[in-house]
Structures are given as C-alpha cells and as structure tokens.
Amino acid sequence: MKVNGQHFRTIWLKPDDETVVQLIDQRFLPHRFVIEDVRTVEQMATAIREMHVRGAGLIGASAGYGMYLAAIEATARSTTVGIDEQLARAAAQLKATRPTAVNLSWAVERQLGNVAKGKNAKEKVGLALRTARSIADEDAEHCRMIGQHGLELIRQLARKKAGKFAMANPSGGGPINVLTHCNAGWLAFVDYGSATAPIYAAHDSGLPVHVWVAETRPRNQGSKLTAWELGEHGVPHTIIADSAAGHLMQRGTVDLVIVGTDRTTSTGDVANKIGTYLKALAAKDNNVPFYVALPSSSFDWNLRDGLKDIPIEERSADEVKQADGWFEGQQVEVRVAPERSPAANYGFDVTPGHLVTGLITERGVCEANEKSIRALFPEQAL
C-alpha cells in the first residue's frame, strides 16, 4: 500500500543494515507516521506485546523476524548455552506476547523447524533470514489472492444490486456498502490486508465501494487505522460507533460485512476482535452476508470448538478506562471512566461458524464448516 504516494510494507529489513528490522509503529497513527528500528528479540517481543505491531499476519511476520534477530544474538554471545537452546527460549518469549493470534506460534514453529537444519551458526542465521522473508512474502501474496477472490464476491453483489434497482435507477444501485470491524487491513498484515484486500481490489478495478468503518473500542483500530489507510488509498468511507452497525443493517445500508480473524478452527469458528460476534448476529438477523477473510496461516487445524478451546486475551483495564488522541500537536491520554471503577478488557470474541456466510482464503471461498474447509485444503485432511 502507499503512504503519501510511497509504497510501504508494514515490516522490512533496513536497507543499509540487514541486522535491523524496521516497522511502522502503529501506536502513533493516524496522527504521526513513525518507523521503529528493532535490533533484538526482546525489542520485538515488546513491539508485539505493546501493539507497536498488531494484526494476525503482521504478528506472524514480526515473530518470524524476531526469531531471525534471536539467531543473530545467539551466534554473537560467548556462552556455553547452545544456539538451538537460546532460540527455544526466544521462541517461548515471543509466543507469550499475544496468546490468541495463531500466526504467532505458527511462524515461530516454522522458524524453529527450519533453523534446526543448519549445521553451524552461519547456516542457522541464513536459514532464519530466508524463513523470515518467506513468511512475509507469502503473507503479502496470500492477501493479494484474498483480494482477487473477494473481488468476485463484490462484483456479484454489484450486479445483483444494479439489477434490483434498475427500474428505479437506470444508472445502477449505487456503491457496494461494506461494513468492517477492527483493522484487518494492510496494517494488520505485511501488505494488502485480509478483510480490506477485496475492497482495495474492487476500488482499483473501478467498482464503486463505500466502507462503514466501525470504531472498534477500546483501542479504536477501526477509526484510527482502517480509516487512515482507506483514506491514503482514496477509498470512500465513513466512521461509525460500534453500536451503530445493527441500525445500518436494519435500514438496508450494508450490503455485506467482511472481517478478519486471529484464529479460526478447522470447523469454522472465528476468533476476532471483541464485538465481531455482535455484528455477526445483526448480519444474520438482517440477511446481510457475513464473510471472514483470512490466509491459511490463521487456521488452527488442531482446534474444533472455538468457544471452548480458543484462548481469549485479557488486556489492561486502562485501555477501557482511558482514551488517547491528538491535542495541540501532541498525543495525549485522558481518563474517561471513574478512577475507582473496575473494568474488564477482553480482547477477542468467538463467532460460531453457523453465523459465517463464507471464508475468503488465498485458495478461494469456502463455507465455514469442516468439510468445506478441508476440501479447500486437502493436505489438512484428517
């Protein structure tokens, strides 16, 4: 995607020093565009845990690069502890940062498996570097393909909408109105995004689209991040309060919902940012298609019952009780709740597969059930 006309990924190696990983520090968006230099696995773990980076695909790519930094550190230390043992410790450190996103453990385990093939320190670092790059490149390509498969869904809706309104409006039925939740855009991945990839593909192909951007309390990833990146790309959009989604669906001003996911079971249950389940219920009640876009790295092939088995991250109560924004050239934080009142901050919820119209993956669209998912990914057959 582009920022002020210049192409950026969300994470990359510093051009003049490949021992440094650079990333967009999303804490400062949309008010400041800050690039952070990350030199150690400790710094990467902090970046993931404190949400300098966030989103399923980007968390996985960051973990991949974190393991590369860990390999560099391990070879530089004069210690009796072996490189593989040090990497195992780094892996545990990274895995502990964000428990819900399956891409994190997937990327770490992929690194451990590949680096173990190295016969010496130099080979291990080289393998870690190649694996980190592969994880990032695959994430971008998979998101690009999600965009192409989702584009066809939007085209079908546009034809249907145009036909429905042809009598009253010969020019067509207006733009396709897509509702999103949280940020599953290019900021949540390495490039393109998952839920936004079909939107960008439609916009770039000339299809008129408009996006209802749910603010996504308490961290406001929708109003801060999704709105910012849509604006940078020139996509028409409107920010709404989270609780306005049902109202819009009741009045027929939402044509489809597309969200992302941090972990999806082999049976089609979807863990995504808190509030997704309520939007799925509203979509079901109003016959609005509800799609989940995800690369295959976001499937957890070992889980079957999302509500029972997916770990739900609980974050600091301060995120609920406080808010931050831009005031007189500075980013400031204010308290919005009584100081002594307790608060609970569940980061995610689980939407059962029966509420999901379909899953948009890099291989195509499938139903949110085990038979359809495994037919699309036969190598994961039981």
C-alpha positions in Angstrom: 0.0 0.0 0.0 1.0 3.6 -0.3 1.6 6.4 2.3 1.8 9.8 0.7 2.3 8.1 -2.6 5.2 5.9 -1.5 4.9 2.2 -1.3 5.3 0.6 2.2 5.1 -2.8 3.7 4.4 -2.9 7.4 7.7 -4.6 8.2 11.1 -4.9 6.4 14.8 -5.1 6.8 16.7 -1.8 7.0 18.2 -1.3 3.5 21.7 -0.5 4.7 21.8 -2.8 7.7 20.0 -6.2 7.5 20.6 -6.9 11.2 17.9 -4.3 11.9 14.2 -4.8 11.3 12.1 -1.7 10.6 8.4 -1.5 11.2 5.6 1.0 11.2 4.9 1.8 14.9 1.1 1.8 14.8 0.6 3.4 18.2 1.1 6.8 16.7 -1.3 6.5 13.8 -3.2 8.3 12.3 -1.5 11.4 13.7 2.1 10.6 13.1 3.9 8.1 10.8 6.7 6.6 12.8 9.2 4.0 11.7 10.8 2.0 14.5 14.2 0.2 14.4 14.1 -3.2 16.1 17.5 -4.8 16.9 16.8 -7.5 19.5 14.3 -10.2 20.1 13.5 -8.5 23.4 12.5 -5.4 21.5 10.5 -7.4 19.0 8.6 -9.1 21.9 7.8 -5.7 23.3 6.7 -4.4 19.9 4.2 -7.3 19.6 3.0 -7.3 23.2 2.6 -3.5 23.4 0.9 -3.4 19.9 3.5 -1.4 18.0 2.5 -4.0 15.5 -0.8 -5.9 15.6 -3.0 -8.0 13.4 -2.7 -11.7 12.7 -0.5 -11.7 9.6 1.8 -8.9 10.9 2.2 -10.6 14.3 3.3 -13.7 12.4 5.8 -11.8 10.2 7.1 -9.9 13.2 7.6 -13.2 15.1 9.5 -14.6 12.1 11.8 -11.6 12.0 12.1 -11.8 15.8 13.5 -15.3 15.5 16.0 -14.1 12.9 17.2 -11.4 15.4 17.3 -14.1 18.1 19.6 -16.2 15.8 21.9 -13.2 15.3 22.0 -12.6 19.1 22.6 -16.3 19.8 25.6 -16.6 17.5 27.1 -13.4 18.9 27.1 -14.5 22.5 30.1 -16.2 24.0 28.2 -18.7 26.2 28.1 -22.4 26.9 24.4 -22.4 26.0 23.8 -23.8 22.5 22.2 -21.8 19.7 19.2 -24.1 19.5 18.6 -23.7 23.2 18.8 -20.0 23.1 16.4 -20.0 20.1 14.0 -22.1 22.1 14.0 -19.6 24.9 13.4 -16.8 22.3 10.5 -18.8 20.9 8.9 -19.1 24.3 9.3 -15.4 24.9 7.7 -14.4 21.6 4.8 -16.9 21.9 3.9 -15.5 25.3 3.3 -12.0 23.9 -0.2 -12.4 22.3 -2.0 -15.7 23.0 -4.9 -15.5 20.7 -3.3 -15.0 17.3 -2.3 -18.4 15.9 0.0 -16.9 13.3 2.4 -16.1 16.1 3.1 -19.7 17.2 2.9 -20.9 13.5 5.7 -18.5 12.5 7.8 -19.3 15.5 7.5 -23.1 15.0 8.3 -22.7 11.3 11.4 -20.9 12.2 12.5 -23.5 14.8 12.0 -26.3 12.3 14.0 -24.6 9.5 16.8 -23.3 11.6 17.4 -26.7 13.2 18.5 -27.9 9.8 21.6 -25.6 9.9 24.9 -27.3 10.6 26.6 -24.3 12.1 25.9 -20.7 13.3 26.2 -19.1 9.9 23.9 -21.5 8.3 21.3 -21.1 11.1 21.3 -17.3 10.7 21.0 -17.7 7.0 18.1 -20.1 7.3 16.4 -17.8 9.8 16.7 -14.8 7.4 15.3 -16.8 4.5 12.4 -18.1 6.5 11.5 -14.6 7.9 11.5 -13.2 4.4 9.4 -16.2 3.1 6.8 -15.7 5.9 6.5 -12.0 5.0 6.4 -12.5 1.2 3.8 -15.4 1.5 1.6 -13.2 3.8 1.6 -10.4 1.2 0.9 -12.8 -1.7 -1.9 -14.6 0.2 -3.6 -11.4 1.0 -3.3 -10.3 -2.7 -5.1 -13.5 -3.7 -7.7 -13.0 -1.0 -8.4 -9.7 -2.6 -8.9 -11.3 -6.0 -11.3 -14.0 -4.7 -13.2 -11.4 -2.6 -13.4 -9.1 -5.6 -15.6 -11.6 -7.4 -18.0 -11.6 -4.5 -18.3 -7.9 -4.6 -18.8 -8.0 -8.4 -21.7 -10.5 -7.9 -23.3 -8.2 -5.3 -22.8 -5.2 -7.5 -24.6 -7.0 -10.4 -27.4 -8.1 -8.1 -27.8 -4.6 -6.6 -27.8 -3.0 -10.0 -30.5 -5.4 -11.3 -32.6 -4.9 -8.2 -32.6 -1.1 -8.6 -32.6 -1.0 -12.4 -36.2 0.1 -12.7 -36.0 2.9 -10.2 -32.4 3.9 -11.0 -31.2 3.0 -14.5 -27.6 4.0 -13.5 -27.4 1.2 -11.0 -27.9 0.7 -7.3 -25.1 2.9 -6.1 -21.9 1.8 -4.3 -21.5 -1.5 -2.5 -21.5 -0.7 1.2 -19.1 -2.9 3.1 -19.0 -2.9 6.9 -15.7 -3.7 8.7 -14.7 -4.2 12.3 -11.3 -3.6 13.8 -8.4 -3.4 11.4 -7.8 -6.3 9.0 -6.1 -4.0 6.5 -2.6 -3.8 5.2 -1.5 -2.5 8.6 -2.6 -5.9 10.1 -0.6 -7.9 7.6 2.5 -7.3 5.5 0.6 -5.8 2.6 -2.9 -5.7 1.1 -4.7 -6.9 4.2 -7.3 -9.6 4.6 -10.7 -8.0 5.0 -9.7 -4.9 3.1 -8.0 -6.7 0.2 -11.3 -7.3 -1.7 -12.2 -3.6 -1.0 -9.0 -2.3 -2.4 -9.2 -4.7 -5.4 -12.8 -3.5 -6.1 -11.8 0.1 -5.8 -8.8 -0.3 -8.0 -10.9 -2.1 -10.7 -13.3 0.8 -10.8 -16.2 -0.7 -8.8 -17.8 1.9 -6.6 -17.4 0.9 -2.9 -18.0 2.6 0.3 -16.9 1.3 3.7 -18.6 1.7 7.0 -15.7 1.7 9.5 -16.7 0.6 13.0 -14.5 2.5 15.5 -13.7 -0.7 17.5 -13.3 0.3 21.1 -11.4 0.2 23.3 -8.2 0.8 21.2 -10.1 2.2 18.2 -8.2 0.3 15.5 -11.1 1.0 13.1 -11.3 4.7 13.5 -7.5 5.1 13.9 -6.1 2.6 11.4 -8.7 1.4 9.0 -10.0 4.9 8.3 -6.4 6.2 7.8 -5.3 3.5 5.4 -8.6 3.7 3.4 -8.1 7.5 3.2 -4.5 7.1 2.0 -5.8 4.8 -0.8 -8.7 7.0 -1.7 -11.5 4.6 -0.8 -14.7 6.4 0.3 -15.5 5.5 3.9 -17.5 6.7 7.0 -16.5 6.1 10.6 -19.4 4.9 12.9 -19.8 4.0 16.5 -19.6 0.2 17.1 -23.2 0.1 18.2 -24.5 1.7 15.0 -23.8 -1.4 12.9 -27.1 -3.0 13.6 -29.0 0.2 12.9 -27.4 0.4 9.5 -28.2 -3.2 8.6 -31.8 -2.8 9.6 -32.2 0.1 7.2 -30.6 -1.8 4.3 -27.5 0.4 4.0 -25.0 -2.5 4.5 -24.5 -4.9 1.5 -22.0 -7.2 3.2 -19.7 -7.5 6.2 -16.1 -8.5 5.9 -13.9 -9.0 8.9 -10.6 -10.6 9.7 -9.6 -13.3 12.2 -6.8 -14.0 14.6 -7.6 -17.7 14.8 -10.1 -19.9 13.0 -10.8 -23.5 13.9 -10.9 -26.4 11.4 -14.7 -26.3 11.9 -15.1 -22.7 11.0 -15.4 -20.9 14.4 -13.8 -17.5 14.2 -11.9 -15.6 16.9 -11.7 -11.9 16.1 -11.6 -8.5 17.8 -14.2 -8.1 20.6 -17.5 -7.1 19.1 -17.3 -9.2 16.0 -19.9 -11.7 17.3 -22.5 -9.0 17.8 -22.0 -7.8 14.2 -22.5 -11.4 13.0 -25.7 -11.7 15.0 -27.0 -8.5 13.5 -26.0 -9.6 10.0 -27.8 -12.9 10.4 -31.0 -11.2 11.6 -31.0 -8.9 8.6 -29.9 -11.3 5.9 -26.6 -9.5 5.3 -23.8 -11.7 4.1 -21.1 -12.0 6.7 -17.6 -13.0 5.4 -14.3 -13.7 7.2 -11.1 -13.1 5.2 -8.0 -15.0 6.3 -4.8 -16.5 4.9 -4.3 -20.2 5.7 -1.8 -19.3 8.4 -4.7 -18.1 10.5 -6.3 -21.6 10.7 -5.7 -23.6 13.8 -6.0 -27.1 12.4 -5.9 -28.7 15.9 -8.9 -27.0 17.3 -12.6 -27.9 16.7 -14.6 -25.9 19.3 -13.7 -22.3 19.1 -15.8 -21.1 22.1 -14.3 -23.8 24.3 -10.7 -24.0 23.1 -9.5 -20.6 21.7 -7.6 -18.6 24.4 -9.1 -15.2 24.8 -6.6 -12.5 25.6 -7.4 -10.2 28.5 -5.7 -6.9 28.4 -5.2 -4.0 30.8 -8.3 -2.4 32.2 -6.7 1.0 31.5 -7.4 0.5 27.8 -11.1 0.6 28.6 -11.0 3.4 31.2 -8.7 5.7 29.2 -8.5 7.1 25.7 -5.8 8.8 23.7 -5.9 11.4 20.9 -4.3 14.4 19.3 -4.4 17.7 21.1 -2.4 20.8 20.2 0.3 18.9 18.3 0.7 16.2 20.9 -0.7 12.7 21.6 -2.4 12.8 25.0 -4.1 10.3 27.1 -7.2 11.1 29.2 -9.4 9.1 31.6 -13.0 8.6 30.5 -14.3 6.4 33.4 -14.4 6.8 37.2 -10.9 6.1 38.5 -12.1 3.6 41.2 -14.4 1.7 38.9 -13.1 -1.7 37.8 -13.1 -2.6 34.1 -12.7 -5.9 32.2 -11.0 -5.8 28.8 -11.5 -8.9 26.7 -9.5 -8.6 23.5 -11.5 -11.1 21.3 -14.7 -13.0 21.0 -15.7 -16.1 19.1 -18.2 -16.2 16.2 -19.6 -19.7 15.6 -19.3 -21.0 12.1 -23.0 -21.2 11.6 -23.2 -17.3 11.6 -20.5 -17.0 8.9 -21.6 -16.9 5.3 -18.2 -17.9 4.0 -14.4 -17.8 4.5 -12.3 -15.9 1.9 -8.8 -17.5 1.7 -5.9 -17.3 -0.8 -7.2 -20.5 -2.4 -10.8 -19.4 -2.8 -14.0 -19.1 -0.9 -15.5 -21.9 1.2 -18.2 -22.4 3.8 -17.4 -22.1 7.4 -17.6 -25.8 8.2 -15.0 -28.6 8.4 -16.0 -30.4 5.2 -15.8 -27.3 3.0 -12.6 -26.0 4.7 -10.7 -29.3 4.4 -11.9 -29.7 0.7 -10.1 -26.4 0.0 -7.0 -27.6 2.0 -6.9 -31.3 1.3 -3.4 -31.6 2.8 -5.0 -30.9 6.2 -7.4 -33.8 5.8 -8.0 -35.9 8.9 
